[in-house]
Amino acid sequence: MDLSHWIGIGGILATVIVGILSWVISSIQTKKQLNRKIIGYEFETYKIVPEKILKNDHALKISYKDEELYDPVLLTVDIMNLGNVAIESPPIEIQIEEANYIFPGYLEDVPPGYEDMWSLEKIDNSSTLVKINHINPGQTLKARFFLKEPIINDPIFKCPMPNIELKKIETDKSEMIISASITGVSISKEIIKKIQTFI
């Protein structure tokens, strides 16, 4: 065989090799795109009592155990699986930067079968672990925390897990007032009725 023949075979082999490499790279990239792990999170704070009542009615007392709270708020943290695959045991921590106090929280609207898979564990006065053994695509974990007073900055959301994307959800919601039905907070029925007249 002459040289031109070998050159032709070499060209064919090079084309085949390039094609195989391109297919492998494309498959890896497609697999990464198909298996995206994304955790979205959203913070909202709500006043427990309207500010005008706190200022004008000095008889109003809100307490947690033996401590009087002068302007308590409810912090809601919604954690969503925005990807397309289930996420197993993401190490999530919620931390308050300011000199505040985060009381023991609770979970809202827990799906059936997840009572033992989702939980909250307080670390200290300003940090809480959110324990999620498993969260499916499209599911939302709703964590609720009672804070001693309003916060200026959003809490810190931590999840040091490899190959996972974090996405903060921003919403424009007007300030809301919620009913004071939080475990451990003592407000008389008469006060609640008075608050409801302002809503």
C-alpha positions, -999 to +999 in steps of 0.1 A: +000+000+000+012+035-008+014+064+016-019+080+004-037+048+014-024+049+050-032+086+052-068+078+042-071+051+069-055+075+095-081+102+086-109+077+090-096+065+124-091+101+136-127+109+126-140+079+144-120+087+176-131+123+176-167+112+172-165+087+201-149+114+223-175+139+214-203+114+222-187+105+256-183+142+266-218+150+254-232+120+274-215+132+306-227+167+302-263+155+295-262+133+325-251+162+347-279+183+333-304+155+338-293+150+375-294+185+388-295+190+426-308+224+434-321+235+469-341+267+469-348+286+501-370+315+511-371+337+543-400+357+556-406+374+589-440+383+603-450+404+633-469+386+660-487+417+672-494+450+653-469+477+662-496+502+671-509+478+698-474+473+712-469+511+715-503+520+728-513+491+750-488+488+779-510+461+794-502+437+766-477+411+777-462+383+756-439+359+772-419+328+765-416+307+797-406+334+822-391+359+798-412+389+785-409+395+748-414+431+736-415+427+698-415+390+688-416+378+652-421+346+634-394+335+609-406+312+582-380+292+562-392+273+531-367+248+517-375+234+483-360+208+461-359+226+427-339+199+410-350+168+392-336+141+415-341+133+452-316+147+476-304+126+505-294+141+539-283+177+529-265+193+559-286+224+563-281+250+590-300+282+597-281+309+616-291+343+629-263+368+627-276+394+650-278+394+688-312+377+689-326+345+702-341+317+680-365+296+700-372+259+693-390+257+660-415+234+644-423+220+610-456+228+591-475+206+567-452+176+569-462+150+542-474+116+555-445+092+561-420+121+566-426+126+603-394+107+612-374+119+582-376+157+587-367+174+620-352+204+636-323+204+661-313+235+680-275+241+681-274+272+703-293+304+708-287+316+672-284+284+651-306+254+642-300+223+621-326+213+596-324+175+593-337+161+560-331+125+554-348+126+520-366+153+499-381+146+465-381+170+435-409+195+440-412+190+478-410+219+502-401+217+539-417+245+559-397+254+590-410+279+615-390+297+642-400+322+669-375+351+673-372+374+703-372+405+681-372+416+645-340+411+624-324+435+599-305+410+578-317+377+565-305+346+583-275+326+569-285+295+550-257+269+550-255+236+531-219+225+526-228+195+503-208+188+471-225+190+437-255+209+449-267+244+439-283+268+463-308+293+451-323+320+473-359+328+464-369+365+466-405+374+469-421+408+474-447+403+501-464+430+522-461+428+559-486+404+574-499+398+609-505+363+620-525+348+648-505+340+680-509+303+680-473+293+687-464+266+712-449+281+743-461+316+738-487+329+763-513+354+751-547+357+767-579+351+747-589+387+754-557+400+738-561+378+707-597+391+703-584+426+705-557+419+680-582+404+656-602+437+656-572+454+640-567+428+612 
